[in-house]
Amino acid sequence: MDLVGRYDDELTVDEEAVTLFRDLAAEHPARHQPDLADALNNLGNTFHNVRRYDDALTAYKESHALFEALAGDQPWHDSDVALLEQKVRKLLRELGREKESVRFAL
C-alpha cells in the first residue's frame, strides 16, 4: 500500500473513532471525554500528515479545550494541555498566523 492509501485508511479510522467517542462522551462525559480528546488529537495528527492544516488546527483546538476542561478536576491532564498548546501554536506559526499563535498562549 502506498503512503497516500495508508493515510486515507488512517483518516477513516480516526474519523470513526471521533464519531464513536463523541457519542459516548455525550452519554457519559466523565468516562469518555478523555477518549474523545485523544481521538481528536490523533485525527489532528493525521490531518497534519496529509497537509490538511486547517482541519488539523480545528481538531487540535477541540482536543486542547477538552483536556483543559478535564485538567481542572484531573490534573494529570496538564501535560496533555501543554502538548496540545504547543501543537496549536506551532501550526499557527507554520501557517503564518504568528499573532494568533501568541494570543492562543495567553
Buried (B, 14 or more C-beta within 10 A) or exposed (E): EEEEEEBBEBBEBBBEBBEBBBEBBEEEBEEBBBBBBBBBBBBBBBBBBBEBBEBBBBBBBBBBBBBBBBBEEBEEBBEBBEBBBEBBBEBBEEBEBEEBBEEBEE
